[in-house]
Amino acid sequence: MNSLRKMWNEHPLSFVLLVGLIVRLIAAYFSRGFLMHDDHFLIIESTASWADGYDNMSWLPWEPYTAQKPQGHSMFYIGLHYLFFEFSNLIGLNNPQLKMLVIRFGHAFYSLLTIFLSYKIAERISDWKTARLVGIVLALLAFFPNYAVRNLVEMVTIPPLLWSTWLLLREQSEKRFSLLVWAAVLGGIAVGIRYQSVLFVGGLGLVLLIQKKWLGAIAFGVVSFAVFFLTQIGDLFIWGRPFAELWEYIVYNMEHGSDYLVQPWYNYLLVLAGFLIPPVSLFILFGFFREWKRHLLIFLPTLIFLVIHSAIGNKQERFIVPIMPFIVILGLIGWQRFVVQSTFWQNRQKLLRGCWIFFWVLNGLALIVLTTSYNKKSRVEAMSYLYEQGNLQNFVVEASHTNNTLRPPLYYSGQWADHYYFNKKDKLEKLKEGSLINAKKPAPNYVIFYEDENLEERVQQFRKLYPSLEHKKTIDSGFFDRLLHELNPHNRNYRAHIYYFNELEGKGSPKVLPRRD
């Protein structure tokens, strides 16, 4: 403890980086699976299938695939994963879980840039004690380690945004034009990772204009755009025209922006207040808005990002994540300065200390749960089980108790066969009759029954058609998935029951990519 205390006081940056690394490595190892559709299917499922010579998401225009137009996704970050999977195949790294472990560890180390750059920014515009507080909050903020090891573009875009801001802060005092150019390069990369980052990068350019740095503003805009263009160069090879994916993204959002759950304008303020844990979150938000004039370079881009996202109807919580470090930086600087000047808080140090104790206790409990949670465990482990058997031909997802469609993460099965899916709207007899067995679809030899509802009846119905049906394994949901189900039953609790049968084995087309062993 004495050594830790000494490191905290004498080497605070090293301390917060070490703490941040430890919790992120724990998350990388234990927090397997995926959080949502976007961090697995849009990033992993697409690129891993390309590396295996298949297009599981039907994104590409080349035969025999069916994509007729771009899907509206920047291919820059996605393309980096494609290169990783190609390299993995080259060196014989085949196990899907092992490849994902490498990816999560890579993201864990990359995310340390968020802590490092946030500390450096806070130290430059405030003092080392405030920077230390900023660093430890971002190192241990409950959901950050879990999010940091995911394939979430909202998290991946944070380091280049922070780095660009830090370089512009240095340029203000050092007057080195090269710092501005490199800031622009990083701004272009950030937009290439996530299109919406243009709101923040544009805000940085606007601040340069407000400061009447005309040449700097022009250079920043030109270089940022040039670098962004380079991140989108793949569109020329895939679609034969520049910015094809960006244009489709704009068109899609103009036509379908109201198709999603529309939240009130103040929703992101509630998200920030909740994720940062009240009452400390209220301190941070107060401090952030209090510092608007003193640190415009951080405040204005963050505010633009927040206001425009708040004006758009489709508000998913993760969309606002890219500006959270900036709010924490400026919020804690503003709050710490206010406390020093406030007679009220100077006379109520016990109350203030109590607020922070409450924050760290509640945050610590959430951190333990989130950092060790295996998200979508049953869906992932079901596919991993099929991979481990080594005899998978194809499989059936049996969900006849519901009208919902559950997409299995085929990546973990090691194969890209077009599987069979049955819910209330389908007739199981179609499988026995062979009407679904054709030249393009291998016959199944496994069936996965999801959830326990009417399970015995569903199994018996299937066994009438396939008497050799044999139970192999039942996979429970992860703790966090069960917790979410208890809090809200609409969050489905997908327990997976895996059965094997052999009546159709060898029938149908064998045209399924072989497992790479």
N, C-alpha and C positions, 0 to 999 in steps of 0.2 A: 504493500500500500504506500509506503514511503517513497519507493521508486516511482510509482505511478503518479503520486502527488508532485514529485520533483519534476517529472517529465511534463505534467500538465502545466506547471508554472514556468519551467525553463525552456521547454521545447513544445509549445502548444500545437504548432502545425503538425509536427510528427505524431503527437499524441492523437489528434482527431483523425488523422489519416490512418493510423494503426487501428483505432477503434472502428472506423468506417470500413476498413478492409476486412477485419475479423467478422463483422456481422454480415457483410456481403458474401464472403466465402461460405459462411454457414447457410445463407440463403441460396447460393449457387448449388450447394450440395443437397440440401434437404428440400428446398422449395421447387420441386419438379412440376411437370405438367405445364398448363398454360392458364392464363387468366380469362381470356375472352377469344372471340373469333379472330380479332385482328392480329394479336401477337403470335398466333400459331398458323392459321390457315393462310393469311395474307403474306406471311414472311417465310415460314418453314415449309408448309405443305406445297407451296408454289415452287420454290427454288430447288428443294430436294428432288421433286419430280422432274424438273428440267434436267438436273444433273444425271438422272437415270434414263433420260430420253423419252420422257412422258410429260404431259401438260395436265396435271390433275385439276387445276382451277380453270382450264380452258381460257387462258389469257392471250395466247400467242396466235398470230395469224397464219402460221405455216401449216400445211397439210401434214397429217390428217386431222388437225385440230380445227375447232369450229369458231374461234373468236373472230368476229367481224369488225370489231372496233376496239380501241384502247379501253381499259377499265378504270382509268383515272387514278393510278397509283404511281408515284415517283419510283423509278426503277433503280435509283442510286443505292440506297440502303439495302433494298431487296437484292440487287445485283451482287453486292458484297457477299451475301449469304450463298448465292449461286456459285461464286468462285470458291467459297469454303467447301461446299459440298462436292464440287468437281475435284478439288485438291484431296478431300477425304477419300474419294473413290480411287484417286491415283495412288495413294499410299496404303490403301487397303483398310482404312478405318471405316468399318461397316456397321457396327452396332448403333442403332438409332439413339438409344439412351446415352451411350458414351459420347456420340457427336453432340448431343444437346448439352451434356455436361461441359464439354469444351466451350461451347457457345456461351453458356451461362457464366463460366469462369472468365471468359474474355470480356463480357459485359460488366462483370464485377470490378475488374481492374480499370476498365474504361470509365466507370462511374466515379472513381476516385477523383477524376478531374473536376467534377462538380464540387466536391468538398474543397479541394485545393484552390480552385479559382474563386469560389465564394469567400474563402478565408482571405485570399490576397486582395480581393476587391474591398472587403470590409476593413482590412488593415490599412489600405491606402487612403480611404476616405474617412476613417475613424481612428481606432486604436487597437492594439493587439488583444486587449481583454474582450472587447466587443467582437473582434474577429474570432477569438477562441470560442465564444458563445455561439456565434453563427456556425462555426465549423462543427461543433458537437451536436447542435440541433439537427443539421443536415446529415450528419453521420448516423444519427440514431432515430430520426423521425420515423414513426412506426411503419408506414407503408413504403418508404423509400428503398430499403434494401431489397424487398420483394419485387417492386417495380423495376429496380435498377438492373436486375439480372434477367428481365424479360426482353422480348423482342418488340418493345414499344417505341415507336418513332417519337412519341412525346417525351420520352426520357432520353433517347439518343441525341435529340437535337439540343439538349440543354448545354453540354460542354462547349460546343462552338459558339453558342449565343453568349455564354459567360466569358469565353476567351476573347471574343470580339469586343465585348464591353470593357474588359480589363485593358486591352491594348489601346482603346480609345481614351480611357482614363489616363494611361501612361503618356499618350501623345499630348494630352493637355498640358502636362508639366515638362515633358522632355522635348517637345516640339520636333519630333522626328517623323518625317512624312512616311517612312517605311512602316512605322507602326500602324498608321491609318490604312495603308495598302493591305497589310496582313490582316487587319481587322475586317476589311472588306472581303478578303478571301474566305475567312471563317464564316462571315455572314452569308456568303453565297453557298457554302457547304451546308449551313444550317437549313437554308431554304430548300436545298436539294434533298435533304433528308425528310423534311416535312414542309409542304407548301405553305401552311399557315404561318410558319415562322417569318414569312415576309412582313407580317404586321410588326414584329419586333424590330427586324432589321431596317424596315422603312422608318420606324420611329427613331432609330439611331441616326439615320440620314437626316431626318427632320430636325433633330437637335443640332446637328452641324449647321444646318441652314439658319436656325434661330440664333446660333452663335456667330453668324455671318462669316463662316468659313466656306466661302463659295467654291474655291478650287478643291478643298477637301471633300465637300459634299458631292461635287461632280465626280471626283475620282472614286469616292466610296461607292457611289451608285453604279458607275461603269464597271469597276472591278467586280463588285458583287454580282452584277448581272452576267458578266463574262464567265465567272466561276460557276454560277448556277447553270448556265448554258452547257458547260462541260459536264456537269453532273447528269444532264438530260440527254447526252449525246447518243445514248442507246436508242432513243426514239427514231433517230435517222436510220439505224440498221434494222430495227424491228418494223417500223411503220412507214419508213421512207420520207418522213417529214419531221421538222423540229417541233418540240413542245406538244406532241400528240397527246400524251398522258395528261399534261397540265390542262390543255383545252377541254378534254373530256371531263376532267375533275370539275372545272368551272361550269360546264354545261349541265352535268349531273346535279350539282348542288343548286343550280338555278331552277331546275325542273322538279327536283325531289327534296328540296330543303325542308319542306313541311311534312314529309312522309313519316318522320320519326317523332318520338315523344317530345313535344314542345314544352319547355320549362319556362317559368317566369324570368324576367330580366335579372332579378337579384339572386338567381340560383347559384351562380359561381361565388358570390359573396358568402352564401351559406356553406358551400363546399369548402372554401378556404377557412371559414370559421370552425368547421367541423374537423377537417383533416389536421389542422394545426392545434386543435384541442383548446377549448375555452377554459379559463379566461385568458390564458396566454395568447391564444389566437387573436383575441380582441386587442390585447396590448400591441401585437405585431401589426395588425391592420391600422390601428390608430397611429403608430409610429411611422408606418409607410406613408400615409397621406399627410402626415405632419412634415415630412421631409421633401415635399414636392419641389420647392423652389431651390433648396440647397443642393440637391443632387438630381438635376433634371435629366441627365444622361441615362440614369437608371429608371427614374420615375416615369417619364413620358412614354418610352417604348412599352413599358409594362402596363401602363394605363390604357394605351391604345389597344394592346392585345386583349386586355380584360374587357374594355367597353365593346369592342366589335364582337367578340365571342358572346358577350352578354346580350347583344342585340339580335343574334342569330337564334332561331327557335330550337334547333337541334343542339342540346347541351348535354354531352356526356362528361362525366367527372374528369376523365383523364385528359380531356382537351385543354384544361387549364393548367395542367402540371408543368409545362415548360416555364411558366413565370413564377412558380413557387419559390425557387431559390432567390430570385430578385426581391420578392416580397419579404422573405425572411431576412435578407441582408439589410434592406432599407428599413424594414419594420423594427428590427432589433436595434439598429443604430438610432432611429428616431425615438424609440421607447426608452433606451438607456439614457439618452440625452435629456428626455423629458423627466425621468425619475430624479436625475441629479438636480434639476431646476424646480421640482415640485415639493413644496413644503408638506403637502398631504402625504405623499409616498415616503418622504424622508422620515416622517414621524410614524410610519406604519410599515416598518421593515419586516416585522413578523408576518403581517398579512401578505406582503409581497413574496416572502420566502415560502409561505404556505401555498400560494398560487403556483409557484414553480415546483414545489414538491408534488402537488396534485398532478401537474402536467407530466412530470417524469414518471410517477407511479403508473398513471393510466397509459401513458405512451409506452412504458416498459412492458406492461401486460400485453398490449396490442402488438408490440414488436416481437415478443416471443411467439405469439400465435402466427403472425403473418410471415415471419422469417423462416419458420419451420413447416409451413403449410404446403401440402402437396395438392395443388389445384387440379380439378378435373381428373382426379386419380383413377376412378373406375374406367373412364373412357380411355385414358392413356394405357393403364395397366392391362386392359382387355386386349388392346392391339399388341402390346409387348408380349403378352402370353402367346398370342398366335405366332409372333415372330420366333419365339423361343422353341416352339414345337418343331419347326423345320419342315412340316408337311402341309402347310396351308395352300389350298387351291383357290378357295374363295370363301366368303362367309355371308351369313344372313343376319341382319339386325331385325329382331322380332319386337315390335312395339305395338301390338294389336290392341293394347289397352288405351291408346291415345291417338289423337290426330296429329300430334307434333312430329316433326322431323328432326332426328338427331344425327348430325354428321360425325362419323367416327374419324379420328385423326389417323388416316392411313399411313402416314409417315412412320409411325411406330411399329406397324406390321411388317415393314420391309418390302411390301409389295404395293402395286397400284391398280390391282384388279377392280373393276367396276362392281361393287358389292350389291347385294339384294337388300331391299328395305320393305318391311311390311308394317303398316299401321291399320287403323280401323277402316280406312278406305280401300284396303287391298284384300285380295282373296288368296289365301295360302295355297289353294289348290293349283294356282297358276304355276307354282314352282314344280309340283309333282307332274303336271301335264307336260312340262318341258317347254311351255310357250315362252319362258324367259331364257331358256338355254339356247344360245345362238352362237354364231361364229365370232362375235365380239365380246362375249361374256362367259368366262369360265364358270363351270358348275361349282356350287359350294360344298364344303365338307364340315363347316362349323356354323353354329348359330349362337347369337348372343341375345339373351332375354334381358332387357333393361327394366329395372325396378321390380318390386315385389307384388304389385297389384295384379290380382287374378293369376298369379304365377303358375300355380299347379294346373289350373285349367288350360292355360296357354301352352304349357309343356305337353300336356296330354293330347291336345289338338295336333300339335306338331308330331308327336310320337305315333299318332294314328297313320300319318303319311309316311313316317320314317321310323320303323320299329327299332332300328339300331341306335337310336338317340341315347347318348351316354353323357351324364354330367361329368365335367372335368374340373371346373373351378368356379368359385364365387368370389367376386372382388367388391369389397365395400368402398363407399365414398370416403374421401379424406375428411379429417376433422373439420376443416374450415368449410368445406362444401356442406357438411351436415349442419354446421352452425348457421350458415346462411339459409338453409332450408327451414330450420327451426324459427328463425327470425322472420322469414317470409316464405310461405309454402310455394309461391310461384317460382322460387329457385329450386329447380328439380333436383332430387337426391337420387342420382342414377347408380344404383347398385347393379352390377353386371353379373349375370349367370351364364357361363360358357358351356356349351354342349358340343359334342362331336357326333357325326353320323357319316356313314360311308356308302349309302345307296347310290349317290350321284358321283362318287369319286371316279375320276377318269373320263367323265362325260363332258361334253361341251368343249370349247376351245381352250387349248393350253397357252394361248397368247396372252400371258401375263408376265410381266417383267420378273425374272428370277431373283430370289433373294441374293444379295451380294455377300458371299461367304468365301 
